[in-house]
């Protein structure tokens, strides 16, 4: 596993955002972010971060009242690392 993901949530009056953060992996070109409804469910790619100095992704499509799970994969060129451990996030 190339990186470890953690999640925290922030809610504002007009929007709900889940922020996913992970530890920087030296040598990576970027990161792919995945989301699923269940911990052992099917993870769908929801975004990417191409700036290797950035280790945060904001999921602005998170739904209020729903718990989601996130995983991150690091990549270098065409080589893609394995999934991080899942990180749980819920918006109340």
Helices and strands as residue ranges (DSSP letters): E 5-11, E 16-22, E 30-36, E 44-49, E 56-59, E 67-76, E 79-80, E 87-90
